[in-house]
């Protein structure tokens, strides 16, 4: 198991310890959760940007009336 030190100022220490007590989770667990969430958010953001770029480069636009007509013809 690895130990990582995090330096906090007094206000951060109070805030984080109070939240830890209220949530009944250890500071270690809360920091891990926060870091994993940050990593997931960044990954999702980058994936979304790639999807948008792909869509913008390869998209085909349809008029809604054309789609409705096509769907009605399939039924």
DSSP file (Angstrom, degrees, kcal/mol; ACC not computed):
  #  RESIDUE AA STRUCTURE BP1 BP2  ACC     N-H-->O    O-->H-N    N-H-->O    O-->H-N    TCO  KAPPA ALPHA  PHI   PSI    X-CA   Y-CA   Z-CA
    1    1 A X              0   0    0      0, 0.0     2,-0.3     0, 0.0     0, 0.0   0.000 360.0 360.0 360.0 137.6    0.0    0.0    0.0
    2    2 A X        -     0   0    0      2,-0.0     2,-0.5     0, 0.0     0, 0.0  -0.744 360.0-146.3 -98.9 143.5    1.3    3.4   -0.9
    3    3 A X        -     0   0    0     -2,-0.3     2,-0.4     2,-0.0     0, 0.0  -0.941  13.8-170.0-110.1 130.0    1.0    6.5    1.3
    4    4 A X        -     0   0    0     -2,-0.5     2,-0.4     2,-0.0    -2,-0.0  -0.971  12.8-142.3-119.6 132.5    0.6    9.9   -0.3
    5    5 A X        -     0   0    0     -2,-0.4     2,-0.5     2,-0.0    -2,-0.0  -0.763  12.2-167.3 -95.1 139.2    0.8   13.1    1.7
    6    6 A X        -     0   0    0     -2,-0.4     2,-0.5     2,-0.0    -2,-0.0  -0.993  14.2-141.6-125.1 126.1   -1.5   16.1    1.0
    7    7 A X        -     0   0    0     -2,-0.5     2,-0.4     6,-0.0    -2,-0.0  -0.763  24.2-177.8 -90.7 127.5   -0.7   19.4    2.4
    8    8 A X        -     0   0    0     -2,-0.5     2,-0.1     4,-0.0    -2,-0.0  -0.924  23.2-128.5-123.1 146.2   -3.7   21.4    3.6
    9    9 A X     >  -     0   0    0     -2,-0.4     4,-2.6     1,-0.1     5,-0.2  -0.394  42.4 -94.7 -81.4 174.3   -4.1   24.8    5.0
   10   10 A X  H  > S+     0   0    0      1,-0.2     4,-2.3     2,-0.2     5,-0.2   0.896 124.3  49.4 -59.5 -43.8   -6.1   25.2    8.3
   11   11 A X  H  > S+     0   0    0      1,-0.2     4,-2.6     2,-0.2    -1,-0.2   0.907 112.3  47.7 -64.7 -42.1   -9.4   26.0    6.6
   12   12 A X  H  > S+     0   0    0      2,-0.2     4,-3.1     1,-0.2     5,-0.3   0.916 110.5  53.0 -63.2 -42.9   -9.1   23.1    4.2
   13   13 A X  H  X S+     0   0    0     -4,-2.6     4,-2.4     1,-0.2     5,-0.2   0.930 112.3  44.1 -58.8 -46.8   -8.2   20.8    7.1
   14   14 A X  H  X S+     0   0    0     -4,-2.3     4,-2.5    -5,-0.2     5,-0.2   0.938 115.6  47.7 -64.0 -47.2  -11.3   21.9    9.0
   15   15 A X  H  X S+     0   0    0     -4,-2.6     4,-2.4     1,-0.2    -2,-0.2   0.937 115.2  44.1 -59.9 -49.3  -13.6   21.7    6.0
   16   16 A X  H  X S+     0   0    0     -4,-3.1     4,-2.5     1,-0.2    -1,-0.2   0.895 114.8  47.8 -67.5 -41.0  -12.4   18.3    4.9
   17   17 A X  H  X S+     0   0    0     -4,-2.4     4,-2.3    -5,-0.3    -1,-0.2   0.894 112.1  50.1 -68.3 -38.4  -12.5   16.7    8.4
   18   18 A X  H  X S+     0   0    0     -4,-2.5     4,-2.3    -5,-0.2    -2,-0.2   0.931 113.1  46.1 -63.2 -44.8  -15.9   18.1    9.1
   19   19 A X  H  X S+     0   0    0     -4,-2.4     4,-2.7    -5,-0.2     5,-0.2   0.906 110.5  53.9 -64.7 -40.4  -17.2   16.7    5.8
   20   20 A X  H  X>S+     0   0    0     -4,-2.5     5,-1.5     1,-0.2     4,-1.0   0.913 110.4  46.5 -59.1 -44.1  -15.5   13.4    6.5
   21   21 A X  H  <5S+     0   0    0     -4,-2.3    -1,-0.2     1,-0.2    -2,-0.2   0.907 114.0  47.7 -66.2 -41.7  -17.3   13.2    9.9
   22   22 A X  H  <5S+     0   0    0     -4,-2.3    -2,-0.2     1,-0.2    -1,-0.2   0.885 116.8  42.0 -67.1 -39.0  -20.7   14.1    8.4
   23   23 A X  H  <5S-     0   0    0     -4,-2.7    -1,-0.2    -5,-0.2    -2,-0.2   0.587 102.9-132.3 -85.0 -10.1  -20.4   11.6    5.5
   24   24 A X  T  <5 +     0   0    0     -4,-1.0     2,-0.4     1,-0.2    -3,-0.2   0.853  67.0 121.5  58.2  36.7  -18.9    8.9    7.8
   25   25 A X      < -     0   0    0     -5,-1.5    -1,-0.2    -6,-0.2    -2,-0.2  -0.954  66.8-109.1-125.1 148.2  -16.2    8.3    5.3
   26   26 A X     >  -     0   0    0     -2,-0.4     4,-2.5     1,-0.1     5,-0.2  -0.320  26.1-116.7 -71.1 158.1  -12.5    8.5    5.8
   27   27 A X  H  > S+     0   0    0      1,-0.2     4,-2.8     2,-0.2     5,-0.2   0.893 117.5  56.1 -60.1 -38.3  -10.5   11.3    4.3
   28   28 A X  H  > S+     0   0    0      1,-0.2     4,-2.3     2,-0.2    -1,-0.2   0.931 108.7  45.8 -59.2 -47.0   -8.6    8.7    2.3
   29   29 A X  H  > S+     0   0    0      1,-0.2     4,-2.6     2,-0.2    -1,-0.2   0.911 113.3  49.7 -63.5 -42.9  -11.8    7.3    0.8
   30   30 A X  H  X S+     0   0    0     -4,-2.5     4,-2.5     1,-0.2    -2,-0.2   0.905 111.3  48.3 -64.4 -41.6  -13.2   10.8    0.0
   31   31 A X  H  X S+     0   0    0     -4,-2.8     4,-2.4     2,-0.2    -1,-0.2   0.903 112.2  49.2 -66.3 -39.7   -9.9   11.8   -1.7
   32   32 A X  H  X S+     0   0    0     -4,-2.3     4,-2.7    -5,-0.2     5,-0.2   0.927 112.1  48.5 -63.8 -44.0   -9.9    8.6   -3.8
   33   33 A X  H  X S+     0   0    0     -4,-2.6     4,-2.5     1,-0.2    -2,-0.2   0.930 112.2  48.9 -60.7 -45.8  -13.5    9.1   -4.8
   34   34 A X  H  X S+     0   0    0     -4,-2.5     4,-2.1     1,-0.2    -1,-0.2   0.901 113.0  47.0 -62.8 -41.5  -12.9   12.7   -5.7
   35   35 A X  H  X S+     0   0    0     -4,-2.4     4,-2.5     2,-0.2    -2,-0.2   0.915 112.1  49.1 -68.7 -42.6   -9.8   11.8   -7.8
   36   36 A X  H  X S+     0   0    0     -4,-2.7     4,-2.7     1,-0.2    -2,-0.2   0.919 111.6  50.3 -61.6 -43.1  -11.6    8.9   -9.6
   37   37 A X  H  X S+     0   0    0     -4,-2.5     4,-2.6    -5,-0.2    -2,-0.2   0.902 110.4  49.8 -61.8 -40.8  -14.5   11.2  -10.4
   38   38 A X  H  X S+     0   0    0     -4,-2.1     4,-2.3     2,-0.2    -2,-0.2   0.914 111.8  47.9 -63.7 -43.4  -12.2   13.9  -11.8
   39   39 A X  H  X S+     0   0    0     -4,-2.5     4,-2.5     2,-0.2    -2,-0.2   0.923 113.1  48.1 -63.8 -44.5  -10.4   11.3  -14.0
   40   40 A X  H  X S+     0   0    0     -4,-2.7     4,-2.9     2,-0.2    -2,-0.2   0.908 111.1  50.8 -62.9 -42.1  -13.8   10.0  -15.2
   41   41 A X  H  X S+     0   0    0     -4,-2.6     4,-2.4     2,-0.2    -1,-0.2   0.915 112.0  46.7 -62.0 -43.2  -15.0   13.5  -16.0
   42   42 A X  H  X S+     0   0    0     -4,-2.3     4,-2.4     2,-0.2    -2,-0.2   0.908 113.3  49.0 -66.1 -41.4  -11.9   14.3  -17.9
   43   43 A X  H  X S+     0   0    0     -4,-2.5     4,-2.5     2,-0.2    -2,-0.2   0.936 112.8  47.5 -61.6 -47.1  -12.1   11.1  -19.8
   44   44 A X  H  X S+     0   0    0     -4,-2.9     4,-2.5     2,-0.2    -2,-0.2   0.888 111.2  52.0 -62.1 -39.7  -15.8   11.6  -20.7
   45   45 A X  H  X S+     0   0    0     -4,-2.4     4,-2.4     2,-0.2    -1,-0.2   0.942 111.6  45.5 -61.7 -48.3  -15.1   15.2  -21.8
   46   46 A X  H  X S+     0   0    0     -4,-2.4     4,-2.2     1,-0.2    -2,-0.2   0.897 113.3  50.3 -64.1 -39.9  -12.3   14.1  -24.1
   47   47 A X  H  X S+     0   0    0     -4,-2.5     4,-2.3     2,-0.2    -1,-0.2   0.897 110.3  50.6 -63.3 -40.7  -14.4   11.3  -25.5
   48   48 A X  H  X S+     0   0    0     -4,-2.5     4,-2.6     2,-0.2    -2,-0.2   0.896 108.6  51.2 -63.9 -41.3  -17.3   13.7  -26.0
   49   49 A X  H  X S+     0   0    0     -4,-2.4     4,-2.5     2,-0.2    -2,-0.2   0.921 111.0  48.4 -62.2 -44.0  -15.0   16.1  -27.9
   50   50 A X  H  X S+     0   0    0     -4,-2.2     4,-2.5     2,-0.2    -2,-0.2   0.907 111.9  49.4 -62.8 -41.5  -13.8   13.3  -30.2
   51   51 A X  H  X S+     0   0    0     -4,-2.3     4,-2.6     2,-0.2    -2,-0.2   0.903 111.6  48.8 -64.7 -41.0  -17.4   12.2  -30.8
   52   52 A X  H  X S+     0   0    0     -4,-2.6     4,-2.9     2,-0.2    -2,-0.2   0.913 111.8  48.9 -65.3 -42.4  -18.4   15.8  -31.6
   53   53 A X  H  X S+     0   0    0     -4,-2.5     4,-1.9     2,-0.2    -2,-0.2   0.917 112.4  48.6 -62.6 -42.6  -15.5   16.1  -34.0
   54   54 A X  H  X S+     0   0    0     -4,-2.5     4,-1.8     2,-0.2    -2,-0.2   0.918 112.5  48.3 -62.7 -43.8  -16.3   12.8  -35.7
   55   55 A X  H  X S+     0   0    0     -4,-2.6     4,-1.2     1,-0.2    -2,-0.2   0.932 111.4  49.6 -61.8 -46.3  -20.0   13.9  -36.0
   56   56 A X  H  < S+     0   0    0     -4,-2.9    -1,-0.2     1,-0.2    -2,-0.2   0.829 116.1  43.1 -63.7 -31.7  -19.0   17.3  -37.5
   57   57 A X  H  < S+     0   0    0     -4,-1.9    -1,-0.2    -5,-0.2    -2,-0.2   0.728 128.9  25.0 -85.0 -23.1  -16.7   15.6  -40.0
   58   58 A X  H  < S+     0   0    0     -4,-1.8    -2,-0.2    -3,-0.2    -1,-0.1   0.187  88.6 128.1-128.6  16.1  -19.0   12.8  -41.0
   59   59 A X     <  -     0   0    0     -4,-1.2     2,-0.4    -5,-0.1    -4,-0.0  -0.429  40.6-155.5 -84.0 152.6  -22.5   13.9  -40.3
   60   60 A X        -     0   0    0     -2,-0.1     2,-0.4     2,-0.0    -2,-0.0  -0.995  15.1-143.6-121.7 128.2  -25.4   13.8  -42.7
   61   61 A X        -     0   0    0     -2,-0.4     2,-0.4     0, 0.0    -2,-0.0  -0.756  16.7-172.9 -97.1 138.5  -28.3   16.3  -42.1
   62   62 A X        -     0   0    0     -2,-0.4     2,-0.3     4,-0.0    -2,-0.0  -0.948  26.0-118.9-125.5 147.5  -31.9   15.4  -42.7
   63   63 A X     >  -     0   0    0     -2,-0.4     4,-1.9     1,-0.1     3,-0.4  -0.654  26.0-125.8 -79.6 144.2  -35.0   17.5  -42.6
   64   64 A X  H  > S+     0   0    0     -2,-0.3     4,-2.4     1,-0.2     5,-0.2   0.862 110.1  56.2 -61.1 -36.6  -37.5   16.3  -40.0
   65   65 A X  H  > S+     0   0    0      1,-0.2     4,-2.4     2,-0.2    -1,-0.2   0.883 106.1  51.1 -62.9 -38.0  -40.2   16.0  -42.6
   66   66 A X  H  > S+     0   0    0     -3,-0.4     4,-2.4     2,-0.2    -1,-0.2   0.895 110.4  49.1 -65.8 -39.7  -38.1   13.7  -44.7
   67   67 A X  H  X S+     0   0    0     -4,-1.9     4,-2.5     2,-0.2    -2,-0.2   0.909 110.7  49.7 -65.8 -41.3  -37.4   11.5  -41.7
   68   68 A X  H  X S+     0   0    0     -4,-2.4     4,-2.5     2,-0.2    -2,-0.2   0.930 111.9  48.5 -62.9 -45.0  -41.1   11.3  -40.9
   69   69 A X  H  X S+     0   0    0     -4,-2.4     4,-2.0     1,-0.2    -1,-0.2   0.912 111.7  49.7 -61.1 -42.5  -42.0   10.4  -44.5
   70   70 A X  H  X S+     0   0    0     -4,-2.4     4,-1.2     1,-0.2    -1,-0.2   0.905 112.3  47.2 -64.5 -41.2  -39.3    7.8  -44.6
   71   71 A X  H  X S+     0   0    0     -4,-2.5     4,-0.8     1,-0.2    -1,-0.2   0.882 110.6  52.0 -68.0 -37.9  -40.5    6.2  -41.3
   72   72 A X  H >< S+     0   0    0     -4,-2.5     3,-0.5     1,-0.2    -1,-0.2   0.868 107.9  52.5 -65.8 -35.8  -44.1    6.3  -42.4
   73   73 A X  H 3< S+     0   0    0     -4,-2.0    -1,-0.2     1,-0.2    -2,-0.2   0.783 104.0  57.5 -70.6 -27.2  -43.2    4.5  -45.6
   74   74 A X  H 3<        0   0    0     -4,-1.2    -1,-0.2     1,-0.2    -2,-0.2   0.712 360.0 360.0 -75.7 -19.9  -41.4    1.8  -43.6
   75   75 A X    <<        0   0    0     -4,-0.8    -1,-0.2    -3,-0.5    -2,-0.2   0.471 360.0 360.0 -80.5 360.0  -44.5    0.9  -41.7
